[in-house]
Amino acid sequence: KDRARLVIYYRRRGFPDATVDTTIASVGKAAVDVKFTIHEGLPTKLAELTIEGLDSVSNGNAVLKGLPIKVGARFDRINLEATRDTIGRRLRNSGYPRASVSNIFEIDDQSRLAYDTITVSPGPFTRIGRIELSITSFERNSQQIPDAVVRRLIGIDSGTVYREDQLLDAQRTLYRTEAYQHVSLLPDTAMGPNDSTIDIHVTLAENTTRSARLGAGYGTLDCF
């Protein structure tokens, strides 16, 4: 199985003819030495890379800057997947929460050349709509932290450009207070695909008051 994994790994990295030989030698009564000999073979090079669908994106050049794969380099499928993920993440941090990225490639085995096309569907430029809070208090207690304080901790206002990293930062901020056992900030996927705004659903489950006081620190929760 290890030999097969190595072969698959090298082929995904752009070495279609890679082979792996194994040698096992006994070392004493209860041990063996295992040697893997890898023959890479000739690599496949990326001859052409076409990226389509970014014409309507104002910061398209920034989205494509410093991608993990480039023309002339080895056709590395792992780097290709990283490129696709990088473009999608950058778009979701530039106001395009509905962005999708796909790719299709062809390989000329004789010439060892690959031709790849990445197709981007950014969707509409989107701003934050409503920030909807759903807070479950701890056991039978009343809600410990007022909604207004929670909104200040989240730090995202309606009308601002949608950025995925801001949602993650807000989630980390709420968790660090130790006031909540569960924190979730999710965009409303039920909204229309052409909407220019997207609502954010914030779901919180409070922790004990003692944990909130110990973990928050003076001023973090407005001296709550």
N, C-alpha and C positions, 0 to 999 in steps of 0.2 A: 504493500500500500504506500509506503514512503517513496518507493521508486516511482510509482504512478503519479503521486502528488508532485514530485519534482519535474516529471515530464510535462504535466499539465501546466505547471507554473511557468516553465521556460517557454512553452508555446504561447501562453498568454502574454508573455513579455516580448514576443516578436521573434522567437527562434522556432520555426515550424518543423525543422529537422532534428531538433534536440533529442538526444538519446541518453539514457542513464544505465550504466552497468554497476553491478554490485559484487563485492567480494567479501566473503565471510571467512575469518580465520580463527581457529580455536586458540584461546589463551588460557591455559590451565584447565582445571576440571569444571569450573562453574562460570566461565566467561568467554565471550567471543569479541573479536574486533570486526566492525562493519565499515567497509569503505565504499563510498559512492563515487564513481568516475563519470563526470558529465562531459558530453561532447555537444557543444552548443550548435555547431553548424553555422550556415550563413544566415544573417538576420534579414527580416523583411523591413523595408524602409517606407515611410509615409511619403508618397509622391505628390499627393494633392489633398488639401483640406479646404472644404467649402462650408461656410457657416451662413445659414439663411434665416431670415425672419427678424432681424434686429433693426430694420430700417426705421421703424416707428419709435425706437427707444432712444431717448435724447443722450444718454450716457453710454451708448453702445460701445465706444472705444474703450471706456474704462472697464466695461464688462468683459472685454476680450483681452485685457492686458495681462501678460505674464501667465498664460495658460500652461498646464503641465505637458502639453503635446504641441509639436510644431513640425512643419514640413521639412523633410530631409532627415528627421530623427528616426530612430527605430520605431516600428509600428507596435507600440506597447498598449495592449487593450486595457490594462489596469490604469494607465495614465489617461487613456481615452475616456474611461468611465469617470475618472477624477475631473477631467475637463468638462464633461457633461454636467456633473454635480456642481462644479464651481460656477458655471454659467447660470444654472438654476438658482443657486444660493445668492449670487450677486444680484440677480433680478428681483428675488424676494426681499432683498434689502434695499431696493431702489424704487419700491412702489408697485411691484408686480407680483402679488401673492398667488395669482393663478398661473404663473409661468410654468411651462412644461418644455422639456428638452429631450429630443430623441436623435439617434444617429443610425445611418446605414453605411456599410463599407463593402468594398469589393477588393479582392486580392488576386493579383496576377502571380501565380505560383512560379512560373518560369522565370519571370524577370525579378521576382522578389520585391514587388512594389504593391502598395496598398493605396486605395482611393476612398476617402471618407467624406461623408456629408452630414453635418450636424444641423438639424432643423429646430428652430426655436419658435414657440408660440407664446409670446409674452402676456397676452391678455391685455385688458385695459389698465391704464395708469390709475392707481387706487389710493384713496386716503382713508384714514380711520373714521368710521361712523360713530356709533354709540359704544360706550364702554358699559356693559351690563354686568352687574355684580350679583352673585348668588352665594350667600355666606351661611354656612351651617354652624351654629354655636356649639360649644362643647357640652355634651350631655344635656342637662336641663337648664343650663345657665342662659342668661340673656347675652346678646352679642357683645363681645368685649371691646372691639375696636370699631369706632364709627366709620361709616362709609366714606366720609370726607377724608379721613386719615388714610384709608386704604387707597383712595384715588391718588392722593399725593405720593404715596409710596410707589404706586405703579408708574407714575410720571409720564403717562401717555395721554395726550389730549385729542379730542375729536377734531378732525380737520387736518391733522398732521399726516405726512406721507407714511404709508405702511412700510415698516421695516421689521423683518422677522427677528433680527438680533435684539431689537428693543423689547419684544415680547419675552425673549429668553432672559434678558437682563432684569425685567420686572419680576419674572418668576423667581429668579435667584434672590432678588432683594426681599421678596415676601418670605421665602424660606429661611433666609438668614435671621429674620426677626425671631424665629422659633415660636411665633404666635400661632402657626398653622401646621396641622398634620398633613394637609393636602393642599396643593396649589396647582391650578390649571388655568392657562390663558390660551384660548383657541379662537381663531377666526371663524365666522359663521359661514360654513361651506354651503348652506342652503340658499344663500343669496344668489341672485342671477349672475351668470357668467360675464355679463356686460356692464354690471353695476360699477360705478366709479368710486363707491365707498364700500367698506366692509365693516361689519360690527364685530366687536371682540367680546366673547363670553368669558368672564372671570369666575371660576368656581373655587371657593375656599372652604376648608373645614378647620375650625378653630381648635387650638390646643388648650391646655390648662392655662389659667391666668398666671400661675407661678412660673411656667416656662416662658411665657411672654415677657414677664418682668425680668427674669434672669438673662434672657438672650438678647433682648432688644437694645438695651443700653440707653442711657439718658439722652433724650432728644430724637432718637430714631423714630419713635412713634409719637412725636409731639408730647413727650413727658407723660404718656398715658399711664 
